[in-house]
């Protein structure tokens, strides 16, 4: 009579365990987690709606043609200003994708980066938790937090940070620095793709400080560590840290890149004009999901009463940065996935080591093959270039640019900030007055432009507008409506999207 209540739950647990171990179900879950978001964005062509991808493409094409690195404001009316293209490697990758597949190369590139990020997040969570299903769930939740992703250099930083954290947590758990020997090579590649390598260096610094502090605690007789990080040889860790820092100079710009990163971090004068530099406003569902994931990570540390200096400081610092800059909300997402996965592993081992079905080699091979098939099938469904151009014209002034080129309207041109990057690619013979290269234009030109379009200063007080002979504006912009009434401007072209005005006498 007393055995029946115990047998039933045991039977249920056995049935659930069989489902957990069912290989086709795990392959299907991994496939959906790795490809669903990427395929959706590729089929909806979100890569073609990004403002900045176009100037990345133009710079990459220029570098492939000239075999040189840009050091001034090419394709801009500020061409005399010095400029550091901190993302030059990413620009070249974008240009190679474009040369290989045409405009379809941009969605294909975005899809490939998203799949790589999904796989990296899964592997990081799985290595931290040593379990399959929690890792799949964490990778899926992280991708929901990161939508909508755009093809930008930040995708490379998300990928590399996940790899870095996986290496650091492995070394920390095993007390073996050999896993860290890959870090200098990681940083040598990262530094040429995205300036946000600074976050990778920050994570490494926090790791080194935590290891040294805990080593000092152990030497002082305070043995309260939860892992074997105190067994890491400090000389090996120091060599890895110095080599990683030295690797960040393996760039055509060497020390100039570090100076640029410092300047961007300390310059907040133009923040109010760029939404991506604002704090989270919690107007979108994913903002709340990011907050919930971060809260889960804090809860995981608190529930375990963790004394892990590295994870505690890392989570606090990443949360401060991510909630202060909506552009960098991915930082706390990646960190939270690593911490929650690490907490799941610790919970299991402390409970006596529950059954953890391995991810068999056959499952990995099947998953990899199906992922490649999914990517290839999605790429085949992408439309031809002429259809993609029509899609681009819904967001950018393609027809207006065609009119300017065909009628040889006079230079220089004045253009909206949002369309500057597109014009550098589609209308390179007309240097733009402004585009998304914030560092190129500096505070003076950026602030002057936004004050002008917000009617905070007279029109002719801005030099870029005062010398402009052709003005391209959005059709519904108040500035366009005002200029259409000025006697010294005449409308040369108008459609539902854009209006082109030319100064009288030209």
C-alpha positions as CSV (number, residue, x, y, z in Angstrom):
1,X,0.0,0.0,0.0
2,X,2.8,2.4,0.7
3,X,4.8,1.6,-2.5
4,X,2.1,2.8,-5.0
5,X,2.6,6.6,-4.3
6,X,6.3,6.2,-4.7
7,X,6.2,4.1,-7.9
8,X,3.9,6.5,-9.8
9,X,6.3,9.5,-9.6
10,X,9.2,7.2,-10.4
11,X,7.4,6.0,-13.6
12,X,6.6,9.6,-14.5
13,X,10.3,10.6,-14.0
14,X,11.4,7.7,-16.1
15,X,9.0,8.6,-18.9
16,X,10.1,12.2,-18.8
17,X,13.8,11.1,-18.8
18,X,13.1,9.0,-21.9
19,X,11.8,12.1,-23.7
20,X,14.8,14.1,-22.5
21,X,17.1,11.4,-24.0
22,X,15.1,11.1,-27.2
23,X,17.7,12.1,-29.9
24,X,15.4,13.3,-32.6
25,X,13.6,15.6,-30.2
26,X,16.9,17.1,-29.1
27,X,18.1,17.5,-32.7
28,X,14.8,19.3,-33.6
29,X,15.1,21.6,-30.6
30,X,18.6,22.5,-31.4
31,X,17.8,23.1,-35.0
32,X,14.9,25.5,-34.2
33,X,16.9,27.3,-31.6
34,X,19.8,27.8,-34.0
35,X,17.9,28.8,-37.1
36,X,14.4,30.1,-36.4
37,X,15.3,33.8,-35.6
38,X,17.9,33.9,-38.4
39,X,15.6,32.5,-41.0
40,X,12.8,34.8,-40.0
41,X,14.9,38.0,-40.3
42,X,16.5,36.8,-43.6
43,X,13.1,36.2,-45.2
44,X,11.9,39.5,-44.0
45,X,15.0,41.2,-45.4
46,X,15.7,43.2,-42.2
47,X,19.3,43.4,-43.2
48,X,18.4,45.8,-45.9
49,X,16.7,48.3,-43.6
50,X,19.7,49.1,-41.5
51,X,21.0,52.6,-42.1
52,X,24.7,51.9,-41.3
53,X,25.2,48.7,-43.3
54,X,25.5,50.8,-46.5
55,X,28.5,52.8,-45.5
56,X,30.1,49.6,-44.1
57,X,29.5,48.1,-47.6
58,X,31.0,51.2,-49.4
59,X,34.1,51.2,-47.2
60,X,34.6,47.5,-47.7
61,X,34.3,47.8,-51.5
62,X,36.7,50.6,-51.5
63,X,39.2,48.6,-49.5
64,X,38.9,45.6,-51.8
65,X,39.4,47.9,-54.8
66,X,42.4,49.9,-53.5
67,X,44.0,47.4,-51.0
68,X,44.3,50.2,-48.6
69,X,42.8,51.2,-45.2
70,X,40.8,54.4,-44.9
71,X,42.3,57.1,-42.8
72,X,40.1,60.1,-43.7
73,X,36.4,60.7,-44.3
74,X,36.0,59.2,-47.7
75,X,32.8,59.8,-49.6
76,X,32.0,62.7,-47.3
77,X,32.3,66.4,-47.6
78,X,34.5,66.1,-44.5
79,X,37.1,64.1,-46.5
80,X,39.9,66.3,-45.0
81,X,39.2,65.1,-41.5
82,X,41.2,62.1,-40.1
83,X,39.1,59.0,-39.4
84,X,39.8,55.6,-37.9
85,X,37.6,52.8,-39.3
86,X,37.5,50.7,-36.2
87,X,35.4,48.1,-38.0
88,X,37.4,47.8,-41.1
89,X,37.5,44.0,-41.0
90,X,33.7,43.8,-40.7
91,X,33.4,46.2,-43.7
92,X,35.6,43.8,-45.8
93,X,33.4,40.8,-44.8
94,X,30.3,42.7,-45.8
95,X,31.8,43.7,-49.2
96,X,32.9,40.1,-49.8
97,X,29.4,38.8,-49.1
98,X,28.0,41.5,-51.5
99,X,30.5,40.6,-54.2
100,X,29.7,36.9,-53.9
101,X,25.9,37.0,-53.7
102,X,24.9,40.5,-54.7
103,X,22.4,42.3,-52.4
104,X,21.2,38.9,-51.2
105,X,24.7,38.6,-49.5
106,X,23.6,41.0,-46.8
107,X,20.7,38.9,-45.5
108,X,22.9,35.8,-45.9
109,X,25.6,37.4,-43.8
110,X,23.2,38.4,-41.1
111,X,21.7,34.9,-41.1
112,X,25.2,33.3,-40.8
113,X,26.2,35.6,-37.9
114,X,22.9,35.0,-36.1
115,X,23.3,31.2,-36.4
116,X,26.9,31.5,-35.2
117,X,25.8,33.6,-32.2
118,X,23.0,31.1,-31.3
119,X,25.5,28.2,-31.5
120,X,28.0,30.1,-29.4
121,X,25.4,30.9,-26.7
122,X,24.2,27.3,-26.6
123,X,27.8,25.9,-26.3
124,X,28.7,28.5,-23.6
125,X,25.5,27.6,-21.6
126,X,26.0,23.9,-22.1
127,X,29.6,24.0,-21.1
128,X,28.6,26.0,-18.0
129,X,25.6,23.8,-17.0
130,X,26.7,20.5,-18.5
131,X,23.1,19.9,-19.6
132,X,21.4,20.0,-23.0
133,X,17.9,21.3,-22.4
134,X,18.7,24.2,-20.1
135,X,21.3,25.3,-22.6
136,X,18.8,25.2,-25.5
137,X,16.3,27.2,-23.4
138,X,18.9,29.8,-22.4
139,X,20.1,30.2,-26.0
140,X,16.5,30.7,-27.2
141,X,15.7,33.3,-24.4
142,X,18.9,35.2,-25.2
143,X,18.0,35.5,-28.9
144,X,14.6,36.8,-27.9
145,X,16.3,39.4,-25.8
146,X,18.5,40.5,-28.7
147,X,15.9,41.0,-31.4
148,X,15.8,42.8,-33.7
149,X,19.4,42.2,-34.7
150,X,20.9,44.3,-37.5
151,X,24.0,43.5,-39.5
152,X,26.5,45.4,-37.5
153,X,30.0,44.9,-36.1
154,X,28.4,44.4,-32.6
155,X,27.3,40.9,-33.8
156,X,31.0,39.9,-33.9
157,X,31.4,41.2,-30.3
158,X,28.5,39.1,-29.1
159,X,30.0,36.0,-30.7
160,X,33.5,36.6,-29.4
161,X,32.3,37.5,-25.9
162,X,30.4,34.2,-25.6
163,X,33.6,32.4,-26.6
164,X,35.7,34.3,-24.2
165,X,33.4,33.7,-21.3
166,X,33.3,29.9,-22.1
167,X,37.1,29.8,-21.9
168,X,37.3,31.9,-18.7
169,X,34.6,29.8,-16.9
170,X,36.3,26.6,-18.0
171,X,39.7,27.7,-16.7
172,X,38.0,29.0,-13.5
173,X,36.2,25.7,-12.9
174,X,39.1,23.4,-13.7
175,X,41.9,25.6,-12.2
176,X,43.8,25.1,-15.4
177,X,45.0,28.1,-17.5
178,X,45.6,26.1,-20.7
179,X,42.1,27.0,-21.9
180,X,43.1,30.7,-21.8
181,X,45.9,30.3,-24.3
182,X,43.3,30.9,-27.0
183,X,42.5,34.4,-25.8
184,X,45.4,36.3,-27.5
185,X,44.3,34.8,-30.9
186,X,40.7,35.7,-30.2
187,X,41.6,39.3,-29.4
188,X,43.9,39.5,-32.5
189,X,40.9,38.8,-34.7
190,X,38.3,40.7,-32.6
191,X,40.3,44.0,-32.7
192,X,39.9,44.2,-36.5
193,X,36.2,43.6,-36.5
194,X,34.6,45.7,-33.8
195,X,35.8,48.5,-31.4
196,X,33.7,46.9,-28.6
197,X,36.6,44.6,-28.0
198,X,37.0,47.0,-25.1
199,X,34.2,44.9,-23.3
200,X,36.3,41.8,-23.9
201,X,39.3,43.5,-22.3
202,X,37.1,44.7,-19.4
203,X,35.9,41.1,-18.7
204,X,39.5,39.8,-18.8
205,X,40.6,42.5,-16.3
206,X,37.8,41.6,-13.9
207,X,38.8,38.0,-14.2
208,X,42.4,38.7,-13.4
209,X,41.5,41.0,-10.4
210,X,39.1,38.3,-9.0
211,X,41.7,35.5,-9.3
212,X,44.5,37.6,-7.7
213,X,42.1,38.7,-4.9
214,X,41.0,35.2,-4.2
215,X,44.6,33.9,-4.3
216,X,45.4,36.5,-1.6
217,X,42.5,35.4,0.5
218,X,43.7,31.8,0.3
219,X,47.2,32.8,1.3
220,X,45.7,34.7,4.2
221,X,44.0,31.6,5.4
222,X,40.5,32.6,4.3
223,X,39.3,29.5,2.5
224,X,35.8,30.3,1.2
225,X,36.2,29.7,-2.5
226,X,33.6,27.7,-4.5
227,X,36.0,26.6,-7.3
228,X,39.6,26.0,-8.2
229,X,40.5,29.4,-9.5
230,X,43.0,29.8,-6.7
231,X,44.9,26.9,-8.3
232,X,45.5,29.0,-11.5
233,X,49.1,29.9,-11.8
234,X,49.4,33.6,-11.6
235,X,52.4,33.7,-13.9
236,X,50.5,31.9,-16.6
237,X,47.5,34.1,-16.2
238,X,49.7,37.2,-16.3
239,X,51.4,36.0,-19.6
240,X,48.0,35.4,-21.1
241,X,46.6,38.8,-20.0
242,X,49.7,40.6,-21.4
243,X,49.6,38.7,-24.6
244,X,45.9,39.4,-25.0
245,X,46.4,43.1,-24.5
246,X,49.3,43.1,-26.9
247,X,47.1,41.4,-29.5
248,X,44.8,44.4,-29.5
249,X,47.5,46.3,-31.2
250,X,47.5,43.9,-34.2
251,X,45.5,46.4,-36.2
252,X,46.4,48.8,-39.0
253,X,45.5,51.6,-36.6
254,X,47.6,50.2,-33.6
255,X,47.2,52.6,-30.6
256,X,44.8,54.9,-32.4
257,X,42.0,52.4,-31.9
258,X,42.5,52.5,-28.2
259,X,42.5,56.3,-28.2
260,X,39.2,56.3,-30.2
261,X,37.5,53.9,-27.8
262,X,38.5,56.1,-24.8
263,X,37.3,59.2,-26.6
264,X,34.0,57.6,-27.4
265,X,33.5,56.4,-23.8
266,X,34.2,59.8,-22.3
267,X,32.3,61.9,-24.9
268,X,28.7,62.2,-24.0
269,X,27.9,65.6,-25.6
270,X,26.0,64.1,-28.5
271,X,24.3,61.2,-26.7
272,X,20.9,62.9,-26.6
273,X,20.7,63.0,-30.4
274,X,21.2,59.2,-30.8
275,X,18.5,56.9,-29.5
276,X,20.9,54.0,-29.3
277,X,23.0,55.9,-26.8
278,X,20.1,56.4,-24.5
279,X,19.1,54.2,-21.5
280,X,16.5,51.5,-21.9
281,X,13.0,53.0,-22.0
282,X,11.1,49.8,-21.6
283,X,8.8,50.4,-24.5
284,X,9.4,47.0,-26.1
285,X,8.8,43.5,-24.8
286,X,12.4,42.5,-25.2
287,X,13.5,45.2,-22.8
288,X,11.5,43.5,-20.1
289,X,12.9,40.2,-21.1
290,X,16.4,41.5,-20.7
291,X,15.6,42.8,-17.3
292,X,14.0,39.4,-16.3
293,X,17.1,37.5,-17.5
294,X,19.4,39.8,-15.6
295,X,17.2,39.4,-12.5
296,X,17.4,35.6,-12.9
297,X,21.1,35.8,-13.0
298,X,21.2,37.9,-9.8
299,X,18.8,35.5,-8.2
300,X,20.9,32.5,-9.2
301,X,24.0,34.1,-7.5
302,X,21.9,35.0,-4.4
303,X,20.2,31.6,-4.2
304,X,23.6,29.9,-4.0
305,X,24.9,32.6,-1.7
306,X,27.7,32.9,-4.2
307,X,31.1,34.4,-3.1
308,X,32.4,34.3,-6.6
309,X,34.1,37.7,-7.0
310,X,34.4,37.4,-10.8
311,X,30.8,36.5,-11.5
312,X,29.4,39.0,-9.1
313,X,31.5,42.0,-10.3
314,X,30.9,40.9,-14.0
315,X,27.1,40.9,-13.6
316,X,27.0,44.2,-11.8
317,X,29.3,45.9,-14.4
318,X,27.5,44.5,-17.4
319,X,24.1,45.4,-16.0
320,X,25.2,49.0,-15.4
321,X,26.5,49.3,-18.9
322,X,23.6,47.6,-20.7
323,X,20.8,49.4,-18.9
324,X,22.6,52.7,-19.5
325,X,23.2,52.1,-23.2
326,X,20.4,50.4,-25.1
327,X,23.0,49.8,-27.9
328,X,24.9,47.5,-25.6
329,X,22.1,45.5,-24.0
330,X,23.6,42.4,-25.4
331,X,26.4,42.6,-22.9
332,X,24.2,41.7,-19.9
333,X,22.4,39.1,-21.9
334,X,25.5,37.1,-22.7
335,X,26.8,37.5,-19.1
336,X,23.5,36.4,-17.7
337,X,23.3,33.3,-19.8
338,X,26.8,32.3,-18.6
339,X,25.9,32.9,-15.0
340,X,22.6,31.1,-15.0
341,X,24.2,28.1,-16.8
342,X,27.0,28.0,-14.3
343,X,24.4,28.1,-11.4
344,X,22.6,25.1,-12.9
345,X,25.8,23.1,-13.0
346,X,26.6,23.9,-9.4
347,X,23.1,23.0,-8.3
348,X,23.3,19.6,-10.0
349,X,26.7,18.7,-8.6
350,X,25.7,19.8,-5.1
351,X,22.6,17.6,-5.3
352,X,24.8,14.6,-6.1
353,X,25.1,14.6,-9.8
354,X,21.8,13.9,-11.5
355,X,21.7,12.1,-14.8
356,X,22.9,14.4,-17.6
357,X,22.4,12.7,-21.0
358,X,25.4,13.5,-23.2
359,X,25.0,15.3,-26.5
360,X,26.1,12.4,-28.7
361,X,28.3,12.9,-31.7
362,X,25.6,11.6,-34.0
363,X,23.2,14.2,-32.7
364,X,25.8,17.0,-33.3
365,X,26.5,15.8,-36.8
366,X,22.7,15.6,-37.6
367,X,22.2,19.1,-36.1
368,X,25.1,20.6,-38.0
369,X,23.9,19.1,-41.3
370,X,20.3,20.2,-40.8
371,X,21.5,23.7,-39.9
372,X,23.5,24.0,-43.1
373,X,20.5,22.7,-45.1
374,X,18.2,25.3,-43.4
375,X,20.7,28.1,-44.2
376,X,21.1,26.9,-47.8
377,X,17.3,26.6,-48.3
378,X,16.6,30.0,-46.9
379,X,19.3,31.6,-49.1
380,X,17.8,30.0,-52.2
381,X,14.5,31.6,-51.3
382,X,15.9,35.1,-51.3
383,X,14.7,37.2,-54.3
384,X,16.9,38.5,-57.1
385,X,18.7,41.9,-57.0
386,X,16.0,43.8,-58.9
387,X,13.4,42.7,-56.3
388,X,15.7,43.5,-53.5
389,X,16.2,47.0,-54.9
390,X,12.5,47.5,-54.9
391,X,12.5,46.5,-51.2
392,X,15.3,48.9,-50.5
393,X,13.4,51.8,-52.2
394,X,10.7,51.4,-49.5
395,X,13.2,52.6,-46.9
396,X,15.7,54.7,-48.8
397,X,15.6,57.3,-51.6
398,X,16.6,55.1,-54.4
399,X,14.4,56.8,-57.0
400,X,15.4,60.3,-55.9
401,X,19.1,59.3,-56.0
402,X,18.6,58.0,-59.6
403,X,17.1,61.4,-60.5
404,X,20.0,63.3,-59.0
405,X,22.5,61.1,-60.9
406,X,20.6,61.1,-64.2
407,X,20.1,64.9,-64.3
408,X,23.6,65.7,-62.9
409,X,22.3,68.0,-60.2
410,X,24.9,70.4,-58.8
411,X,27.1,69.6,-55.8
412,X,27.5,69.7,-52.9
413,X,24.5,67.9,-51.5
414,X,22.7,68.2,-48.2
415,X,21.1,65.0,-46.9
416,X,19.4,63.6,-43.9
417,X,21.5,61.7,-41.3
418,X,19.5,58.5,-41.8
419,X,20.1,58.4,-45.5
420,X,23.8,59.4,-45.5
421,X,25.1,55.8,-45.3
422,X,22.9,54.7,-48.2
423,X,24.1,57.6,-50.4
424,X,27.7,56.7,-49.8
425,X,27.0,53.3,-51.4
426,X,24.4,54.2,-54.0
427,X,25.5,57.7,-55.0
428,X,29.2,57.7,-54.2
429,X,30.0,60.5,-56.7
430,X,28.1,62.9,-54.4
431,X,30.0,63.2,-51.1
432,X,27.4,63.3,-48.3
433,X,27.1,66.1,-45.7
434,X,26.6,63.6,-42.9
435,X,26.2,59.9,-42.3
436,X,26.5,57.3,-39.5
437,X,30.2,57.7,-38.9
438,X,29.8,59.6,-35.7
439,X,33.5,59.7,-34.9
440,X,34.3,61.2,-38.3
441,X,32.2,64.3,-37.8
442,X,32.8,64.9,-34.1
443,X,30.7,66.9,-31.7
444,X,30.8,70.1,-33.8
445,X,29.3,68.8,-37.0
446,X,27.0,66.3,-35.4
447,X,25.5,68.8,-33.0
448,X,25.3,71.5,-35.7
449,X,23.3,69.2,-38.0
450,X,20.8,68.1,-35.3
451,X,20.2,71.7,-34.1
452,X,19.6,72.6,-37.8
453,X,17.0,69.9,-38.5
454,X,15.3,70.6,-35.1
455,X,15.0,74.3,-36.0
456,X,17.1,75.4,-33.1
457,X,19.3,77.6,-35.3
458,X,18.8,79.5,-38.6
459,X,19.2,77.5,-41.8
460,X,22.0,79.5,-43.3
461,X,24.0,79.4,-40.1
462,X,25.1,75.8,-40.8
463,X,28.0,75.7,-43.2
464,X,27.0,72.3,-44.8
465,X,23.6,73.7,-45.6
466,X,24.8,77.2,-46.6
467,X,27.0,75.8,-49.4
468,X,24.6,73.1,-50.5
469,X,23.3,73.4,-54.1
470,X,21.2,70.3,-54.0
471,X,19.1,69.4,-50.9
472,X,17.6,65.9,-50.4
473,X,15.1,65.5,-47.6
474,X,12.3,63.3,-46.5
475,X,9.0,64.3,-48.1
476,X,7.3,64.7,-44.7
477,X,10.2,66.6,-43.0
478,X,9.2,70.0,-41.7
479,X,12.4,71.4,-43.2
480,X,11.3,70.2,-46.7
481,X,8.0,71.9,-46.3
482,X,9.6,75.1,-45.2
483,X,12.2,75.1,-48.0
484,X,9.5,74.6,-50.7
485,X,8.2,78.1,-49.8
486,X,11.6,79.8,-50.1
487,X,12.1,81.8,-53.3
488,X,15.7,80.7,-53.7
489,X,14.8,77.0,-53.8
490,X,12.8,75.1,-56.4
491,X,11.5,71.6,-56.2
492,X,13.3,69.4,-58.8
493,X,11.8,66.0,-57.8
494,X,9.2,64.7,-55.3
495,X,7.7,61.4,-54.5
496,X,6.0,60.0,-51.5
497,X,9.3,59.3,-49.8
498,X,11.7,62.1,-50.7
499,X,11.9,65.6,-52.1
500,X,14.9,67.1,-54.0
501,X,15.4,70.9,-54.1
502,X,17.9,72.9,-56.0
503,X,19.0,76.4,-55.3
504,X,17.8,78.9,-57.8
505,X,20.2,79.9,-60.5
506,X,21.5,76.4,-61.0
